[in-house]
Amino acid sequence: MVFPSGKNNGITVLINGHQIAKVHSSKYLGLYIDDDLNWKNHIEYIYGKLLILVGIFYKIRINYL
């Protein structure tokens, strides 16, 4: 991943003559990192996981009351 700066616009990365595709975010060691180095993608990922779990716990709570 190439992080933005005023000097590296238009950088291409080649490995064995093949150009590596530019991505805006990547998952590394369980964290989503984007090219702006902010946490927006990771927070959205965790938020989606939490919504699912909260719904499951709510349904379980209703059954035991």
Order of alpha helices (4+ residues) and beta strands (2+ residues): beta-beta-beta-beta-alpha
